[in-house]
Amino acid sequence: MSTQGYGDMNLKKDIKVHTNDPAEKMIKLMITGGVKRFARLDPGIISLKGVLGKPIIAKMTISPTQDNGFDIARVRVKEGQYIRYNIKKIKDKKLPYYELTVENTRKVPGRFFDLIMIETDTSPKRQINIRVSGYLSN
């Protein structure tokens, strides 16, 4: 079961267990538990809004929330047609964090959406999905 997007929340899930007991062929169970936040994104999404011909850049801080931190193993972009990105590791006294910079490359007015997928080196593997939205006007 994926817990992505449920950080700092309680999650409830109903499951069905099939048995070989003729009296109770199926038992319903409810699983409840807290989900620890893996990383803090500030701001929560990347918004590229502005006027064509002017630079449109947004920055995001990606900070680990657990004591051991993480490193970035790979970064992928779903579409990548209208954005350019750069990610750099910032050394801190506590835990290193990352600064993501995203820049608009679209040359015509309109809206666009994309997704930046950051894979970490943790075990089990965890992926951070960052939504990108853009709106460009004349």
KAQUIWO-V229256 format. One record per pair of residues at least 4 apart in sequence whose C-alpha atoms are under 7 Angstrom apart, sorted by the first residue. I is the first residue (numbers start at 0). J is the second residue. If there is no record, write none. Layout:
i: [I:I]
j: [J:J]
//
This chain:
i: [5:6:6:6:6:7:7:7:8:8:9:9:9:10:10:10:10:11:11:11:11:12:12:12:13:13:13:13:14:14:14:15:15:15:15:16:16:16:17:17:17:18:18:18:19:20:36:37:37:37:38:38:38:38:39:39:39:39:40:40:40:40:41:41:41:42:44:44:44:45:45:45:45:46:46:46:46:47:47:47:47:47:47:47:48:48:48:48:49:49:49:49:50:50:50:51:51:51:51:51:55:55:56:56:56:57:57:57:58:58:58:58:59:59:59:60:60:60:61:61:61:62:62:63:63:63:68:69:69:69:70:70:71:71:71:71:72:72:72:73:73:74:74:74:75:75:75:76:76:76:77:77:77:78:81:81:81:82:82:82:82:83:83:83:83:84:84:84:85:85:85:86:86:86:86:87:87:87:88:88:88:88:89:89:89:90:90:91:108:108:108:109:109:109:110:110:110:111:111:111:112:112:112:113:113:113:114:114:114:114:115:115:115:116:116:116:116:117:117:117:118:118:118:119:119:119:120:121]
j: [34:34:35:36:37:34:35:36:33:34:32:33:34:31:32:33:34:29:30:31:32:29:30:31:27:28:29:30:27:28:29:25:26:27:28:25:26:27:24:25:26:23:24:25:24:24:64:63:64:65:61:62:63:64:61:62:63:64:59:60:61:62:59:60:61:59:129:130:131:57:130:131:132:57:131:132:133:55:56:57:103:132:133:134:55:133:134:135:55:134:135:136:135:136:137:106:108:135:136:137:102:103:101:102:103:100:101:102:98:99:100:101:98:99:100:97:98:99:96:97:98:96:97:68:69:96:94:119:120:121:119:120:117:118:119:120:118:119:120:117:118:116:117:118:115:116:117:114:115:116:113:114:115:113:103:104:105:101:102:103:104:101:102:103:104:100:101:102:99:100:101:97:98:99:100:97:98:99:95:96:97:98:95:96:97:95:96:95:135:136:137:134:135:136:133:134:135:132:133:134:131:132:133:130:131:132:128:129:130:131:128:129:130:126:127:128:129:126:127:128:125:126:127:124:125:126:124:125]
//
